[in-house]
């Protein structure tokens, strides 16, 4: 039987995207529970990422973590420019080759068209094509050109749904036949989480009944439609009969820095603060 494939994963979203971090943990957990004979997972992190997330990720990969300052600049600034011009992110390439990595995952980054380690590009969605109004012109072009470079470099492309696959082939016809759908999957025992229900209720003073919305406060998540709906209900005198909406998520949107403050200010103007927490 051949040895397991050594697959290296970056920290999705560089620690600023909660969903990406959860996706990574779920993926590593599934590999550990079902695919250990086929895949040996590794994670490559910057020193700062290792300080923040290493303790949680180390057990999921059996301590197989590559930590180096070069990873903090990989895929951005001068490092990205060199990868485009020379065809490879040389510093990252050396690290992965030294660890004997067989395949690396690339997400919202680009390691170069001649990167020596076989690479799979994960493209979660094509938001900028469907909602261009959510992106500044520079961000739109940066995202689109990044996808084009990945596709033209002959990468295998991993997508999370058949809708995303259809979008890939519609917007970038040269990628036809290279996309593979790998749907999100989790393998988790809910008991420990359900058992903490009362603890969470007491910690956050939650009522018996409420709506729960666990989205980051990014403009495209469209929290504003909830605020406006609550305003309509208040104007109709029906707000008091409705359970509150409880929200979680990072209050940062790099593309729209004032979004969270504007959202909460609008809730104040409409008088629905008690139901938008």
C-alpha positions in Angstrom: 0.0 0.0 0.0 1.5 3.4 -1.0 2.3 5.9 1.8 -0.4 8.6 2.5 -0.3 11.7 0.4 1.3 14.7 2.3 -1.2 17.5 1.8 -0.4 21.0 3.1 -3.1 23.5 4.1 -2.8 27.3 4.7 -4.9 29.0 7.4 -7.9 29.9 5.3 -8.6 33.6 5.5 -5.3 34.2 7.5 -7.3 34.0 10.8 -9.6 36.9 9.9 -12.4 34.7 8.4 -14.1 32.6 11.0 -15.8 30.5 8.4 -12.5 29.6 6.8 -11.0 28.6 10.1 -14.0 26.4 10.8 -13.8 24.8 7.3 -10.1 24.0 7.9 -10.8 22.4 11.3 -13.6 20.4 9.8 -11.5 19.2 6.9 -8.6 18.1 9.2 -11.1 16.4 11.5 -12.6 14.4 8.7 -9.2 13.4 7.4 -8.3 12.2 10.8 -11.4 10.2 11.3 -11.7 8.6 7.8 -8.8 9.2 5.5 -5.6 8.6 7.5 -4.5 5.8 5.2 -4.7 8.1 2.2 -3.8 11.6 3.4 -1.3 12.9 5.9 -2.4 16.5 6.6 0.1 19.4 7.3 -0.6 23.0 8.1 1.7 25.9 7.2 1.4 29.0 9.4 3.1 32.3 10.1 4.6 32.8 13.6 1.6 35.0 14.5 -0.9 32.5 13.2 0.9 29.8 15.1 0.6 31.8 18.4 -3.1 32.4 17.9 -4.2 29.0 16.4 -1.4 26.6 16.8 -2.6 25.0 20.1 -5.9 24.1 18.5 -4.5 23.0 15.1 -1.5 21.0 16.3 -3.6 18.0 17.6 -5.5 17.9 14.4 -2.4 17.3 12.3 -0.3 15.3 14.8 2.1 18.2 15.3 2.8 18.5 11.6 3.0 22.3 11.4 5.3 24.3 9.3 6.0 27.7 10.8 8.0 30.4 9.1 8.0 34.2 8.8 7.9 33.8 5.0 4.4 32.5 5.2 3.1 35.8 6.6 3.9 37.6 3.3 3.2 34.7 0.9 0.6 35.6 -1.6 0.7 39.3 -1.0 2.9 42.4 -1.8 6.4 41.8 -3.1 6.1 38.1 -2.5 3.1 37.9 -4.8 4.8 40.1 -7.4 7.8 37.8 -7.5 5.5 34.7 -7.8 3.9 36.3 -10.8 7.1 37.5 -12.5 9.3 34.4 -11.7 6.6 31.8 -11.7 7.0 30.7 -8.1 6.9 31.8 -4.5 10.4 30.6 -3.9 10.4 30.9 -0.1 7.2 28.9 0.3 8.3 26.4 -2.3 11.5 25.7 -0.3 9.5 25.2 3.0 7.0 22.7 1.4 9.7 20.8 -0.5 11.8 20.4 2.6 8.8 18.9 4.4 8.2 16.5 1.6 4.8 17.9 0.7 3.1 16.2 -2.2 0.3 18.7 -2.8 -0.6 22.1 -1.4 -3.9 24.0 -1.2 -4.1 27.6 -2.4 -7.0 29.9 -1.3 -7.2 33.6 -2.0 -3.5 33.4 -2.9 -1.2 32.5 -5.8 2.0 30.6 -5.5 3.1 31.1 -9.1 2.5 29.3 -12.5 5.7 27.2 -12.1 5.4 26.4 -8.4 7.2 23.1 -7.9 4.6 21.5 -5.5 1.4 20.4 -7.3 -1.4 22.8 -6.2 -5.1 22.7 -5.8 -6.9 26.1 -5.8 -10.0 26.4 -3.7 -12.5 29.0 -4.9 -15.5 29.1 -2.6 -17.7 31.4 -4.7 -17.8 34.2 -7.2 -19.3 37.0 -5.2 -17.6 39.7 -7.2 -19.3 38.6 -10.3 -22.8 38.4 -8.8 -22.5 41.4 -6.4 -20.0 43.8 -8.0 -21.5 46.6 -5.9 -19.9 45.0 -2.8 -16.4 45.6 -4.2 -14.3 48.6 -5.0 -12.9 48.6 -8.5 -9.4 47.7 -7.2 -10.7 44.8 -5.0 -12.9 43.5 -7.9 -10.0 43.4 -10.3 -7.6 41.9 -7.7 -10.0 39.1 -7.0 -10.8 38.4 -10.7 -7.2 38.5 -11.8 -6.3 36.2 -9.0 -8.8 33.6 -10.2 -7.6 34.0 -13.8 -4.0 33.4 -12.8 -4.9 30.3 -10.9 -6.9 29.0 -13.8 -4.4 29.8 -16.5 -1.6 28.1 -14.5 -3.4 24.8 -15.0 -4.4 24.4 -11.4 -7.0 21.8 -10.4 -9.8 23.9 -9.0 -11.8 22.8 -6.0 -15.3 24.2 -5.6 -17.9 23.9 -2.8 -21.1 23.5 -4.8 -22.4 22.7 -8.2 -23.6 26.3 -8.4 -20.0 27.4 -8.0 -18.8 24.9 -10.6 -21.4 26.3 -13.1 -20.2 29.8 -12.3 -16.6 28.8 -12.9 -17.3 27.4 -16.3 -19.6 30.3 -17.2 -17.2 33.1 -16.2 -14.0 31.4 -17.1 -14.6 29.0 -20.0 -11.0 28.0 -20.2 -11.4 26.2 -16.8 -14.0 23.7 -18.2 -13.2 20.2 -17.2 -10.8 21.2 -14.4 -13.3 21.9 -11.6 -14.2 19.4 -8.9 -17.0 19.8 -6.4 -16.1 19.0 -2.7 -19.1 19.9 -0.6 -18.7 21.1 3.0 -19.0 18.2 5.5 -18.7 17.9 9.2 -18.3 15.0 11.5 -19.1 16.3 15.0 -20.7 15.1 18.2 -23.2 17.8 19.1 -23.7 16.7 22.7 -20.9 18.9 24.2 -22.3 21.9 22.5 -25.9 21.3 23.4 -24.8 20.7 27.0 -23.5 24.2 27.2 -26.9 25.8 26.3 -27.7 27.0 29.8 -24.1 28.3 30.3 -24.4 30.4 27.1 -27.9 31.6 28.1 -26.6 32.8 31.5 -23.3 34.3 30.1 -25.1 36.4 27.5 -28.4 37.0 29.3 -30.3 35.3 26.5 -34.1 34.9 26.7 -35.9 31.6 26.4 -36.8 32.2 22.7 -34.7 34.1 20.1 -33.6 34.0 16.5 -29.9 33.2 16.1 -27.9 34.6 13.2 -24.2 33.5 13.2 -22.8 35.6 10.3 -19.8 37.9 10.3 -20.8 41.5 9.9 -19.9 41.8 6.2 -22.1 43.9 4.0 -23.0 41.1 1.6 -24.5 39.1 4.5 -27.3 41.7 4.3 -28.0 42.2 8.0 -29.6 45.5 7.1 -32.7 43.8 5.8 -33.3 42.4 9.3 -32.9 45.9 10.8 -35.4 47.4 8.3 -37.9 44.5 8.9 -37.7 45.1 12.6 -38.4 48.7 12.0 -41.5 47.9 10.0 -42.7 45.6 12.8 -42.1 48.3 15.4 -44.0 50.9 13.4 -46.9 48.4 13.2 -46.8 47.9 17.0 -45.8 44.3 16.8 -42.2 44.3 17.8 -42.8 43.4 21.5 -44.4 40.1 20.4 -41.3 39.0 18.5 -38.3 37.2 20.0 -35.1 39.2 19.6 -32.5 38.5 16.9 -29.2 37.5 18.5 -26.2 37.9 16.2 -22.6 36.7 16.5 -19.6 37.4 14.2 -16.6 39.6 13.8 -17.6 43.3 13.5 -15.1 44.0 10.7 -15.5 44.3 7.0 -12.3 45.3 5.4 -14.1 46.3 2.2 -16.6 48.4 4.1 -15.0 49.5 7.4 -17.9 51.6 8.7 -20.5 48.9 8.0 -21.0 47.6 11.6 -21.2 51.1 13.1 -23.7 52.2 10.4 -25.8 49.1 11.0 -26.0 49.6 14.7 -26.7 53.3 14.2 -29.6 52.5 12.0 -31.0 50.1 14.6 -30.8 52.9 17.1 -32.6 55.3 14.7 -35.4 52.8 14.2 -35.6 52.0 17.9 -35.1 48.3 17.5 -31.9 47.9 19.6 -33.6 45.6 22.1 -34.4 43.1 19.2 -31.1 43.4 17.3 -28.3 42.2 19.7 
